[in-house]
């Protein structure tokens, strides 16, 4: 069989009812019937079985389904026998491999999105450290004193995200609202007029706090690593709080 068992579609790993029928040696119409007769909730059905169409050998459009990993497990639960067991194992392996691939794609995408921001941040930081800061006439007569170079703060080869960027990646929440949520959940703390990642999370590699570079600047900045993003994104209580704040605007 040359058909790929599992593919990536809309940032999800899925298979098709056609492929399931081919792999398990069943007629496609019977797989369709099995999906439509599953005793699962309508919510589960909508999330895991997406109705689509395909072009058959006669050039006619026929119904089929895109099936997620959870949907596949639910669907084939009743398939028995040695052949069915071998097919299930092959499918599980295919889902695992494709999910690893998807995870790598997502990480690379995040890094690419950060690159542009990273260059901007470095340009700004280097501007703060220059001998003639381009802010206002008042600051021109007060050059900064021995500002620390960015290289002392950023580790080579590590990608960093501002809290603003993290807010966009977590569904589009403002940095102000996200900071308050992170504070309420114990991920950051406030000192004077700035937010900083708590030391215990900084030690775990989730981010760093970049101190003020100029003597008259009190607002330091927290940067999150890719590991920090996945840590925050995997916290269900945090995601619920973010969604609650987002939907409260509507």
GROMACS elastic network, one bead per residue, 0.5 to 0.9 nm:
[ bonds ]
;  ai    aj funct       b0    kb
    1     4     6  0.83425   500
    1    22     6  0.84767   500
    1    23     6  0.82028   500
    2     5     6  0.89544   500
    3     6     6  0.88817   500
    3    19     6  0.71640   500
    4     7     6  0.69276   500
    4    15     6  0.85222   500
    4    19     6  0.81252   500
    4    94     6  0.86686   500
    5    14     6  0.85883   500
    5    15     6  0.61412   500
    5    16     6  0.81585   500
    5    19     6  0.65347   500
    5    20     6  0.80391   500
    5    23     6  0.83518   500
    5    90     6  0.85196   500
    5    91     6  0.66784   500
    5    94     6  0.64987   500
    5    95     6  0.81689   500
    6    13     6  0.64664   500
    6    14     6  0.55466   500
    6    16     6  0.80234   500
    6    19     6  0.88025   500
    6    91     6  0.76370   500
    6    94     6  0.60518   500
    6    95     6  0.60903   500
    6    97     6  0.89806   500
    6    98     6  0.67912   500
    7    12     6  0.81964   500
    7    13     6  0.56400   500
    7    14     6  0.55367   500
    7    15     6  0.62389   500
    7    16     6  0.89567   500
    7    95     6  0.84768   500
    7    98     6  0.69282   500
    8    11     6  0.61553   500
    8    12     6  0.54183   500
    8    14     6  0.62051   500
    8    15     6  0.86233   500
    8    98     6  0.72419   500
    8    99     6  0.83707   500
    8   101     6  0.89166   500
    8   102     6  0.71512   500
    9    12     6  0.52541   500
    9    13     6  0.62600   500
    9    14     6  0.66374   500
   10    13     6  0.83489   500
   11   102     6  0.72092   500
   11   106     6  0.84402   500
   12    68     6  0.76008   500
   12    99     6  0.81418   500
   12   102     6  0.77178   500
   13    67     6  0.86246   500
   13    68     6  0.63183   500
   13    69     6  0.70334   500
   13    95     6  0.68840   500
   13    98     6  0.66258   500
   13    99     6  0.63913   500
   13   102     6  0.76994   500
   14    48     6  0.89090   500
   14    66     6  0.62523   500
   14    67     6  0.52926   500
   14    69     6  0.64239   500
   14    72     6  0.86894   500
   14    95     6  0.80147   500
   15    18     6  0.84600   500
   15    19     6  0.67933   500
   15    20     6  0.74399   500
   15    65     6  0.84981   500
   15    66     6  0.58019   500
   15    67     6  0.51751   500
   15    68     6  0.64723   500
   15    69     6  0.78155   500
   15    72     6  0.79330   500
   15    95     6  0.88186   500
   16    19     6  0.52263   500
   16    20     6  0.63402   500
   16    21     6  0.86706   500
   16    64     6  0.73014   500
   16    65     6  0.56971   500
   16    67     6  0.56136   500
   16    68     6  0.86258   500
   17    20     6  0.50078   500
   17    21     6  0.61404   500
   17    22     6  0.86220   500
   17    28     6  0.69906   500
   17    31     6  0.65175   500
   17    32     6  0.69935   500
   17    35     6  0.87235   500
   17    64     6  0.59408   500
   17    65     6  0.52373   500
   17    66     6  0.63930   500
   17    67     6  0.68502   500
   18    21     6  0.51785   500
   18    22     6  0.62663   500
   18    23     6  0.86979   500
   18    27     6  0.87569   500
   18    28     6  0.59524   500
   18    31     6  0.81248   500
   18    32     6  0.89311   500
   18    64     6  0.69004   500
   18    65     6  0.78629   500
   18    66     6  0.89453   500
   19    22     6  0.50093   500
   19    23     6  0.60216   500
   19    24     6  0.84686   500
   19    28     6  0.87541   500
   20    23     6  0.52328   500
   20    24     6  0.60425   500
   20    25     6  0.82180   500
   20    26     6  0.80851   500
   20    28     6  0.81765   500
   20    31     6  0.76732   500
   20    72     6  0.85302   500
   20    76     6  0.89775   500
   21    24     6  0.54324   500
   21    25     6  0.57701   500
   21    27     6  0.58344   500
   21    28     6  0.52037   500
   21    29     6  0.86317   500
   21    30     6  0.81813   500
   21    31     6  0.62452   500
   22    25     6  0.51788   500
   22    26     6  0.64325   500
   22    27     6  0.77128   500
   22    28     6  0.77760   500
   23    26     6  0.78645   500
   23    84     6  0.88841   500
   23    87     6  0.66946   500
   24    79     6  0.86998   500
   24    83     6  0.75832   500
   24    84     6  0.63385   500
   24    87     6  0.65761   500
   24    88     6  0.88686   500
   26    29     6  0.85276   500
   26    30     6  0.69686   500
   26    31     6  0.72060   500
   27    30     6  0.53904   500
   27    31     6  0.66879   500
   27    32     6  0.89289   500
   28    31     6  0.50671   500
   28    32     6  0.62318   500
   28    33     6  0.85854   500
   28    64     6  0.83895   500
   29    32     6  0.50133   500
   29    33     6  0.61456   500
   29    34     6  0.85807   500
   29    64     6  0.89366   500
   30    34     6  0.60628   500
   30    35     6  0.86212   500
   31    35     6  0.62166   500
   31    36     6  0.86314   500
   31    75     6  0.86960   500
   32    35     6  0.52221   500
   32    36     6  0.62572   500
   32    37     6  0.86199   500
   32    63     6  0.83558   500
   32    64     6  0.68525   500
   32    65     6  0.76200   500
   33    36     6  0.51404   500
   33    37     6  0.60657   500
   33    38     6  0.86400   500
   34    37     6  0.51456   500
   34    38     6  0.61606   500
   34    75     6  0.73785   500
   35    38     6  0.53642   500
   35    45     6  0.86953   500
   35    49     6  0.78814   500
   35    65     6  0.85354   500
   35    71     6  0.89959   500
   35    75     6  0.66459   500
   36    39     6  0.87021   500
   36    45     6  0.89074   500
   37    40     6  0.87323   500
   38    41     6  0.87938   500
   38    45     6  0.84647   500
   38    74     6  0.83641   500
   38    75     6  0.74401   500
   40    43     6  0.82539   500
   40    44     6  0.64428   500
   40    45     6  0.65847   500
   40    74     6  0.86956   500
   41    44     6  0.52435   500
   41    45     6  0.62178   500
   41    46     6  0.86947   500
   42    46     6  0.61027   500
   42    47     6  0.85844   500
   43    46     6  0.52394   500
   43    47     6  0.62391   500
   43    48     6  0.86623   500
   44    47     6  0.51828   500
   44    48     6  0.60648   500
   44    49     6  0.81241   500
   44    71     6  0.80768   500
   45    48     6  0.53800   500
   45    49     6  0.54428   500
   45    50     6  0.80431   500
   45    71     6  0.77230   500
   46    49     6  0.57317   500
   46    50     6  0.64754   500
   46    51     6  0.89559   500
   47    50     6  0.73250   500
   47    68     6  0.81351   500
   47    71     6  0.83863   500
   48    66     6  0.77642   500
   48    67     6  0.56226   500
   48    68     6  0.50587   500
   48    69     6  0.77956   500
   48    70     6  0.66688   500
   48    72     6  0.82137   500
   49    65     6  0.59158   500
   49    66     6  0.56828   500
   49    68     6  0.68469   500
   49    71     6  0.64735   500
   49    72     6  0.88739   500
   50    64     6  0.83986   500
   50    65     6  0.53011   500
   50    66     6  0.50358   500
   50    67     6  0.66403   500
   50    68     6  0.87262   500
   51    63     6  0.70064   500
   51    64     6  0.59746   500
   51    66     6  0.65588   500
   52    62     6  0.84641   500
   52    63     6  0.59696   500
   52    64     6  0.52989   500
   52    65     6  0.54015   500
   52    66     6  0.67925   500
   53    61     6  0.60237   500
   53    62     6  0.52975   500
   53    64     6  0.54160   500
   53    65     6  0.76127   500
   54    60     6  0.80712   500
   54    61     6  0.54271   500
   54    62     6  0.53791   500
   54    63     6  0.65367   500
   54    64     6  0.68367   500
   55    58     6  0.77791   500
   55    59     6  0.56052   500
   55    60     6  0.54196   500
   55    62     6  0.62929   500
   56    59     6  0.53522   500
   56    60     6  0.54770   500
   56    61     6  0.62865   500
   56    62     6  0.66201   500
   57    60     6  0.73950   500
   58    61     6  0.87992   500
   67    70     6  0.80192   500
   67    71     6  0.55993   500
   67    72     6  0.60111   500
   68    71     6  0.50158   500
   68    72     6  0.60290   500
   68    73     6  0.86454   500
   69    72     6  0.50413   500
   69    73     6  0.62772   500
   69    74     6  0.86800   500
   69    92     6  0.83498   500
   69    95     6  0.69896   500
   70    73     6  0.51936   500
   70    74     6  0.62702   500
   70    75     6  0.85758   500
   71    74     6  0.51058   500
   71    75     6  0.60001   500
   71    76     6  0.86832   500
   72    75     6  0.50084   500
   72    76     6  0.61365   500
   72    77     6  0.83180   500
   72    91     6  0.89475   500
   73    76     6  0.55615   500
   73    77     6  0.59215   500
   73    88     6  0.85505   500
   74    77     6  0.54244   500
   74    78     6  0.83731   500
   75    78     6  0.73356   500
   75    79     6  0.83443   500
   76    79     6  0.51373   500
   76    80     6  0.85197   500
   76    84     6  0.84628   500
   76    88     6  0.78510   500
   77    80     6  0.80953   500
   79    84     6  0.59875   500
   79    85     6  0.80021   500
   80    83     6  0.78813   500
   80    84     6  0.55340   500
   80    85     6  0.67448   500
   81    84     6  0.52705   500
   81    85     6  0.61861   500
   81    86     6  0.87290   500
   82    85     6  0.50369   500
   82    86     6  0.61943   500
   82    87     6  0.86096   500
   83    86     6  0.51293   500
   83    87     6  0.61825   500
   83    88     6  0.86150   500
   84    87     6  0.50334   500
   84    88     6  0.61232   500
   84    89     6  0.86610   500
   85    88     6  0.50909   500
   85    89     6  0.63007   500
   85    90     6  0.87106   500
   86    89     6  0.51501   500
   86    90     6  0.62667   500
   86    91     6  0.86626   500
   87    90     6  0.50660   500
   87    91     6  0.61417   500
   87    92     6  0.86158   500
   88    91     6  0.50678   500
   88    92     6  0.61230   500
   88    93     6  0.85888   500
   89    92     6  0.51449   500
   89    93     6  0.62028   500
   89    94     6  0.85748   500
   90    93     6  0.51966   500
   90    94     6  0.61698   500
   90    95     6  0.86898   500
   91    95     6  0.60954   500
   91    96     6  0.85386   500
   92    95     6  0.51128   500
   92    96     6  0.61605   500
   92    97     6  0.86471   500
   93    96     6  0.51244   500
   93    97     6  0.61998   500
   93    98     6  0.86116   500
   94    97     6  0.51947   500
   94    98     6  0.61083   500
   94    99     6  0.84756   500
   95    98     6  0.51862   500
   95    99     6  0.59560   500
   95   100     6  0.85385   500
   96    99     6  0.51656   500
   96   100     6  0.62440   500
   96   101     6  0.86740   500
   97   100     6  0.51942   500
   97   101     6  0.63235   500
   97   102     6  0.87316   500
   98   102     6  0.60793   500
   98   103     6  0.85066   500
   99   103     6  0.60352   500
   99   104     6  0.85580   500
  100   103     6  0.50527   500
  100   104     6  0.62771   500
  100   105     6  0.86600   500
  101   104     6  0.51497   500
  101   105     6  0.62245   500
  101   106     6  0.87033   500
  102   106     6  0.61583   500
  102   107     6  0.85930   500
  103   106     6  0.51518   500
  103   107     6  0.61971   500
  103   108     6  0.86205   500
  104   107     6  0.50893   500
  104   108     6  0.61112   500
  104   109     6  0.84891   500
  105   108     6  0.51506   500
  105   109     6  0.60653   500
  105   110     6  0.86228   500
  106   110     6  0.61888   500
  106   111     6  0.86305   500
  107   110     6  0.51285   500
  107   111     6  0.62638   500
  107   112     6  0.86925   500
  107   226     6  0.75820   500
  108   111     6  0.50081   500
  108   112     6  0.61482   500
  108   113     6  0.85906   500
  109   112     6  0.50744   500
  109   113     6  0.61733   500
  109   114     6  0.85303   500
  110   113     6  0.51019   500
  110   114     6  0.61212   500
  110   115     6  0.87303   500
  110   169     6  0.87319   500
  110   226     6  0.77725   500
  111   115     6  0.62292   500
  111   159     6  0.66607   500
  111   160     6  0.86771   500
  111   226     6  0.79433   500
  112   115     6  0.52147   500
  112   116     6  0.74122   500
  113   116     6  0.62211   500
  113   117     6  0.71961   500
  113   118     6  0.89541   500
  114   117     6  0.50957   500
  114   118     6  0.57566   500
  114   119     6  0.85883   500
  114   159     6  0.71888   500
  114   160     6  0.71757   500
  114   161     6  0.65318   500
  114   165     6  0.82547   500
  115   119     6  0.63033   500
  115   120     6  0.87485   500
  115   159     6  0.80867   500
  116   119     6  0.54005   500
  116   120     6  0.65168   500
  116   121     6  0.88277   500
  117   120     6  0.51058   500
  117   121     6  0.61341   500
  117   122     6  0.85929   500
  117   161     6  0.78570   500
  117   162     6  0.84713   500
  117   165     6  0.84391   500
  118   121     6  0.51550   500
  118   122     6  0.61509   500
  118   123     6  0.85757   500
  118   159     6  0.80581   500
  118   160     6  0.72661   500
  118   161     6  0.77474   500
  119   122     6  0.51887   500
  119   123     6  0.61524   500
  119   124     6  0.86763   500
  120   123     6  0.51152   500
  120   124     6  0.62715   500
  120   125     6  0.86252   500
  121   124     6  0.51179   500
  121   125     6  0.60477   500
  121   126     6  0.84947   500
  121   162     6  0.89852   500
  122   125     6  0.50014   500
  122   126     6  0.59633   500
  122   127     6  0.83373   500
  122   150     6  0.74466   500
  123   126     6  0.52388   500
  123   127     6  0.61020   500
  123   128     6  0.87378   500
  124   128     6  0.62881   500
  124   129     6  0.87556   500
  125   128     6  0.50610   500
  125   129     6  0.64193   500
  125   130     6  0.88326   500
  125   149     6  0.82355   500
  125   150     6  0.68783   500
  125   213     6  0.77987   500
  126   129     6  0.50037   500
  126   130     6  0.62389   500
  126   149     6  0.74313   500
  126   150     6  0.73334   500
  127   130     6  0.51732   500
  127   131     6  0.85648   500
  127   132     6  0.82572   500
  127   133     6  0.63647   500
  127   134     6  0.75938   500
  128   131     6  0.83619   500
  128   132     6  0.84626   500
  128   133     6  0.59600   500
  128   134     6  0.83191   500
  128   144     6  0.79954   500
  128   147     6  0.79054   500
  128   213     6  0.66675   500
  128   214     6  0.69692   500
  129   132     6  0.84102   500
  129   133     6  0.75683   500
  129   144     6  0.70852   500
  129   145     6  0.86028   500
  129   146     6  0.77894   500
  129   147     6  0.53162   500
  129   148     6  0.72789   500
  129   149     6  0.70067   500
  129   150     6  0.88050   500
  129   213     6  0.67578   500
  129   214     6  0.74643   500
  130   133     6  0.60087   500
  130   134     6  0.89735   500
  130   143     6  0.83847   500
  130   144     6  0.77426   500
  130   147     6  0.83075   500
  131   143     6  0.58545   500
  131   144     6  0.65777   500
  131   145     6  0.84860   500
  132   135     6  0.89155   500
  132   139     6  0.85323   500
  132   140     6  0.63892   500
  132   141     6  0.87350   500
  132   142     6  0.85865   500
  132   143     6  0.59561   500
  132   144     6  0.79022   500
  133   136     6  0.82295   500
  133   139     6  0.70404   500
  133   140     6  0.65295   500
  133   142     6  0.87900   500
  133   143     6  0.68705   500
  133   144     6  0.77408   500
  134   137     6  0.86068   500
  134   139     6  0.80080   500
  134   140     6  0.73758   500
  135   138     6  0.81334   500
  135   139     6  0.63610   500
  135   140     6  0.74452   500
  136   139     6  0.53813   500
  136   140     6  0.64517   500
  137   140     6  0.51873   500
  137   141     6  0.72733   500
  138   141     6  0.62170   500
  138   142     6  0.73425   500
  139   142     6  0.50271   500
  139   143     6  0.68845   500
  139   144     6  0.89005   500
  140   143     6  0.63341   500
  142   145     6  0.89536   500
  143   214     6  0.89915   500
  144   147     6  0.66384   500
  144   213     6  0.83560   500
  144   214     6  0.56761   500
  144   215     6  0.68098   500
  144   216     6  0.83626   500
  145   214     6  0.70541   500
  145   215     6  0.71120   500
  146   149     6  0.88911   500
  146   213     6  0.86507   500
  146   214     6  0.83495   500
  147   212     6  0.86974   500
  147   213     6  0.52219   500
  147   214     6  0.61168   500
  147   215     6  0.82846   500
  148   151     6  0.83514   500
  148   152     6  0.69886   500
  148   153     6  0.85518   500
  148   213     6  0.63279   500
  148   214     6  0.88361   500
  149   152     6  0.59079   500
  149   153     6  0.77596   500
  149   213     6  0.83505   500
  150   153     6  0.54294   500
  150   154     6  0.62933   500
  150   210     6  0.87134   500
  150   213     6  0.89736   500
  151   154     6  0.53804   500
  151   155     6  0.71772   500
  151   156     6  0.80727   500
  152   155     6  0.77753   500
  153   208     6  0.79834   500
  153   209     6  0.83459   500
  153   210     6  0.65603   500
  153   211     6  0.87642   500
  154   157     6  0.88745   500
  154   158     6  0.75343   500
  154   159     6  0.88101   500
  154   160     6  0.82690   500
  154   208     6  0.82217   500
  154   210     6  0.85761   500
  155   158     6  0.57460   500
  155   159     6  0.85511   500
  156   159     6  0.85537   500
  158   225     6  0.70858   500
  158   226     6  0.82992   500
  159   224     6  0.81848   500
  159   225     6  0.57099   500
  159   226     6  0.64960   500
  160   207     6  0.74356   500
  160   208     6  0.86263   500
  160   223     6  0.55828   500
  160   224     6  0.52204   500
  160   226     6  0.68933   500
  161   164     6  0.79478   500
  161   165     6  0.59274   500
  161   166     6  0.64115   500
  161   207     6  0.85023   500
  161   222     6  0.85247   500
  161   223     6  0.52295   500
  161   225     6  0.61494   500
  161   226     6  0.76597   500
  161   229     6  0.82981   500
  162   165     6  0.52080   500
  162   166     6  0.63345   500
  162   167     6  0.86721   500
  162   221     6  0.79399   500
  162   222     6  0.65903   500
  162   224     6  0.62682   500
  163   167     6  0.61062   500
  163   168     6  0.87394   500
  163   175     6  0.61654   500
  163   178     6  0.77928   500
  163   179     6  0.77182   500
  163   221     6  0.86852   500
  163   222     6  0.69278   500
  163   223     6  0.66447   500
  163   224     6  0.70896   500
  164   167     6  0.50938   500
  164   168     6  0.65662   500
  164   169     6  0.88985   500
  164   173     6  0.83489   500
  164   174     6  0.68831   500
  164   176     6  0.86207   500
  164   178     6  0.83615   500
  165   168     6  0.51534   500
  165   169     6  0.63502   500
  165   170     6  0.86771   500
  165   172     6  0.89720   500
  165   175     6  0.83507   500
  166   169     6  0.50611   500
  166   170     6  0.60953   500
  166   171     6  0.88784   500
  166   172     6  0.86449   500
  166   173     6  0.87439   500
  166   175     6  0.83628   500
  166   178     6  0.87571   500
  166   224     6  0.77796   500
  166   229     6  0.67994   500
  167   170     6  0.51431   500
  167   171     6  0.66934   500
  167   172     6  0.55376   500
  167   174     6  0.61085   500
  167   175     6  0.60565   500
  167   177     6  0.88719   500
  167   178     6  0.64157   500
  168   171     6  0.55658   500
  168   173     6  0.61018   500
  168   174     6  0.76927   500
  168   175     6  0.87156   500
  169   172     6  0.65117   500
  169   173     6  0.86348   500
  169   229     6  0.84725   500
  169   233     6  0.88473   500
  170   173     6  0.70901   500
  170   229     6  0.85824   500
  170   232     6  0.86054   500
  170   233     6  0.67487   500
  170   239     6  0.78747   500
  170   242     6  0.79722   500
  171   242     6  0.81206   500
  171   243     6  0.79972   500
  171   246     6  0.83286   500
  172   246     6  0.78998   500
  173   176     6  0.83677   500
  173   177     6  0.67010   500
  173   178     6  0.63533   500
  173   242     6  0.71654   500
  173   243     6  0.87048   500
  173   245     6  0.80262   500
  173   246     6  0.65065   500
  174   177     6  0.53817   500
  174   178     6  0.60866   500
  174   179     6  0.85484   500
  175   179     6  0.59406   500
  175   180     6  0.86267   500
  176   179     6  0.53263   500
  176   180     6  0.65424   500
  176   181     6  0.88616   500
  177   180     6  0.52789   500
  177   181     6  0.63005   500
  177   182     6  0.86718   500
  177   242     6  0.83705   500
  177   245     6  0.77827   500
  178   181     6  0.50415   500
  178   182     6  0.60134   500
  178   183     6  0.84227   500
  178   242     6  0.73163   500
  179   182     6  0.50887   500
  179   183     6  0.60316   500
  179   184     6  0.85765   500
  179   188     6  0.76728   500
  179   195     6  0.73666   500
  180   183     6  0.50130   500
  180   184     6  0.61276   500
  180   185     6  0.86397   500
  180   188     6  0.88920   500
  181   184     6  0.50643   500
  181   185     6  0.62227   500
  181   186     6  0.86323   500
  181   187     6  0.88092   500
  181   238     6  0.74126   500
  181   241     6  0.70171   500
  181   242     6  0.73242   500
  182   185     6  0.51707   500
  182   186     6  0.62138   500
  182   187     6  0.52249   500
  182   188     6  0.58596   500
  182   189     6  0.85125   500
  182   238     6  0.76459   500
  183   186     6  0.51075   500
  183   187     6  0.58188   500
  183   189     6  0.58918   500
  183   190     6  0.78194   500
  183   195     6  0.84492   500
  184   187     6  0.78261   500
  184   188     6  0.83708   500
  185   188     6  0.80813   500
  185   237     6  0.83876   500
  185   238     6  0.71423   500
  186   189     6  0.72601   500
  186   198     6  0.78869   500
  187   196     6  0.88318   500
  187   197     6  0.62513   500
  187   198     6  0.59748   500
  187   200     6  0.89540   500
  187   201     6  0.72491   500
  187   232     6  0.89975   500
  188   195     6  0.64991   500
  188   196     6  0.54354   500
  188   199     6  0.87281   500
  188   201     6  0.86795   500
  189   194     6  0.85112   500
  189   195     6  0.57467   500
  189   196     6  0.55300   500
  189   197     6  0.63497   500
  189   198     6  0.60320   500
  190   193     6  0.70417   500
  190   194     6  0.57832   500
  190   196     6  0.63040   500
  190   197     6  0.88369   500
  191   194     6  0.57447   500
  191   195     6  0.65519   500
  191   196     6  0.75826   500
  192   195     6  0.84880   500
  192   218     6  0.79014   500
  192   219     6  0.84466   500
  193   218     6  0.69434   500
  193   219     6  0.61730   500
  193   220     6  0.86184   500
  194   218     6  0.73607   500
  194   219     6  0.50524   500
  194   220     6  0.59951   500
  194   221     6  0.73395   500
  195   209     6  0.88405   500
  195   219     6  0.80870   500
  195   220     6  0.74673   500
  195   221     6  0.70915   500
  195   222     6  0.71072   500
  196   199     6  0.86606   500
  196   208     6  0.81744   500
  196   209     6  0.57887   500
  196   210     6  0.84911   500
  196   220     6  0.75568   500
  196   221     6  0.67113   500
  196   222     6  0.54223   500
  196   223     6  0.88660   500
  197   200     6  0.84064   500
  197   201     6  0.67813   500
  197   202     6  0.64905   500
  197   206     6  0.86818   500
  197   207     6  0.69713   500
  197   208     6  0.67324   500
  197   209     6  0.62404   500
  197   222     6  0.61430   500
  197   223     6  0.82557   500
  197   224     6  0.85730   500
  198   201     6  0.55988   500
  198   202     6  0.63522   500
  198   203     6  0.88217   500
  198   208     6  0.89818   500
  198   209     6  0.87477   500
  199   203     6  0.60429   500
  199   204     6  0.86533   500
  199   208     6  0.85356   500
  199   209     6  0.88700   500
  200   203     6  0.51902   500
  200   204     6  0.65502   500
  201   204     6  0.50437   500
  201   205     6  0.66459   500
  201   206     6  0.56665   500
  201   207     6  0.70455   500
  201   208     6  0.86540   500
  201   228     6  0.83779   500
  202   205     6  0.52738   500
  202   206     6  0.54802   500
  202   207     6  0.50960   500
  202   208     6  0.55059   500
  202   209     6  0.78490   500
  202   224     6  0.89028   500
  203   206     6  0.74987   500
  203   207     6  0.82267   500
  203   208     6  0.85906   500
  204   207     6  0.81146   500
  204   228     6  0.88295   500
  205   208     6  0.77536   500
  205   224     6  0.86387   500
  205   225     6  0.71256   500
  205   227     6  0.70550   500
  205   228     6  0.71235   500
  206   223     6  0.87256   500
  206   224     6  0.58729   500
  206   225     6  0.53685   500
  206   226     6  0.74643   500
  206   227     6  0.55179   500
  206   229     6  0.75206   500
  206   230     6  0.89854   500
  206   231     6  0.75628   500
  207   222     6  0.70661   500
  207   223     6  0.54089   500
  207   225     6  0.50569   500
  207   226     6  0.85437   500
  207   227     6  0.81858   500
  207   228     6  0.60682   500
  207   229     6  0.89799   500
  208   221     6  0.85102   500
  208   222     6  0.57878   500
  208   223     6  0.53793   500
  208   224     6  0.65004   500
  208   225     6  0.80381   500
  209   220     6  0.72061   500
  209   221     6  0.57887   500
  209   223     6  0.62586   500
  209   224     6  0.87470   500
  210   213     6  0.83253   500
  210   220     6  0.57807   500
  210   221     6  0.50784   500
  210   222     6  0.59379   500
  210   223     6  0.73255   500
  211   218     6  0.83359   500
  211   219     6  0.78611   500
  211   221     6  0.65423   500
  211   222     6  0.85913   500
  212   215     6  0.72453   500
  212   216     6  0.84164   500
  212   217     6  0.57273   500
  212   218     6  0.58798   500
  212   219     6  0.61442   500
  212   221     6  0.75380   500
  213   216     6  0.87392   500
  213   217     6  0.70485   500
  213   218     6  0.88235   500
  213   220     6  0.80276   500
  214   217     6  0.52130   500
  214   218     6  0.80815   500
  215   218     6  0.75994   500
  217   220     6  0.77465   500
  224   227     6  0.79081   500
  224   228     6  0.54715   500
  224   229     6  0.66428   500
  225   229     6  0.63831   500
  225   230     6  0.88158   500
  226   229     6  0.50598   500
  226   230     6  0.63658   500
  226   231     6  0.85282   500
  227   230     6  0.52490   500
  227   231     6  0.60555   500
  227   232     6  0.86615   500
  228   232     6  0.61846   500
  228   233     6  0.84596   500
  229   232     6  0.52044   500
  229   233     6  0.59328   500
  229   234     6  0.84407   500
  230   234     6  0.59191   500
  230   235     6  0.86693   500
  231   234     6  0.52670   500
  231   235     6  0.65717   500
  232   235     6  0.53339   500
  232   236     6  0.85943   500
  232   238     6  0.71285   500
  232   239     6  0.80403   500
  233   236     6  0.76892   500
  233   238     6  0.78134   500
  233   239     6  0.68254   500
  234   238     6  0.83787   500
  234   239     6  0.78701   500
  235   238     6  0.53799   500
  235   239     6  0.63027   500
  235   240     6  0.87818   500
  236   239     6  0.50608   500
  236   240     6  0.61445   500
  236   241     6  0.86495   500
  237   240     6  0.51402   500
  237   241     6  0.62968   500
  237   242     6  0.87007   500
  238   241     6  0.51499   500
  238   242     6  0.62214   500
  238   243     6  0.86614   500
  239   242     6  0.50366   500
  239   243     6  0.60882   500
  239   244     6  0.84620   500
  240   243     6  0.51539   500
  240   244     6  0.60218   500
  240   245     6  0.86032   500
  241   244     6  0.50659   500
  241   245     6  0.62448   500
  241   246     6  0.86276   500
  242   245     6  0.51918   500
  242   246     6  0.61356   500
  242   247     6  0.86184   500
  243   247     6  0.59491   500
  243   248     6  0.82782   500
  244   247     6  0.53558   500
  244   248     6  0.59773   500
  244   249     6  0.89928   500
  245   248     6  0.51631   500
  245   249     6  0.70223   500
  246   249     6  0.58018   500
  246   250     6  0.76094   500
  247   250     6  0.54024   500
